[in-house]
Amino acid sequence: MNAKISIAAALSVFALGSAAVAADLPRRSVAPAPYVAPAPVFTWTGLYAGVNAGYAWGKPKGAADAAFGSIDGAQVGGTAGYNYQMGQIVLGMEGDMDWSNAKSTNGAFISKQTSIGTVRGRVGYAVDRVLLFTTGGYAGGAVERTVGAASASDWHNGYALGGGMEYAITNNVSAKAEYLYTDLASKTDTAVSRAGLTQNTVRMGVNYRF
């Protein structure tokens, strides 16, 4: 009986000793997870510049309408602007200057638009990298008209209205598609009196954001 008690006591002492030794042994710690920086939140705020190209069609206004008929052709040029984002609202200013080969020919009556530029405000709504916007402001263009031996080239002032969508491909590069309606005021010249021009333009553009 005493022998059994002694064996049991010895086993208890051994178990307690083993537990104490195990508690004192160094433990392998788990390595901390590597730090991953959060992805930066995209913003439309900042300066940008780019190129654009498109197609325009329209018709002269006033006395030139019946004589010259419809005008159409390509446009290509440069763009620069600035955006400021507040929440999902994006406010901005944009300017562009395009070369144009829009032309109409009706016998001796020839009308050409050689250039067009705009300075416009933009108001947009951003959904992450997608920006939907409306735009409006000043438009001006050089229009050349020829009637037989008489010709004149004048700068016509007016306005532009439109809208479109822009998508940020990367943090620095975005692509856009837009529509503009321009109305260049009638102006007296030596070829046809009180001639102006209304025009529709659809164009694409690529911008680099600084």
ABEGO torsion letter per residue (X at the ends): XAAAAAAAAAAAAAAAAAAAAAAABBBBBBBBBBBBBBBBBBBABEBBBBBBBBBBBBBBBEAAAAAAEBBBEBBBBBBBBBBBBBEABBBBBBBBBBBBABBBBBEABBBBBABBBBBBBBBBBBBEABBBBBBBEBBBBBBBBBBEABBBBBBBBBBBBEBEBBBBABAABBBBBBBBBBBBBBBBBAABBGBBBBBBBBBBBBBBBX
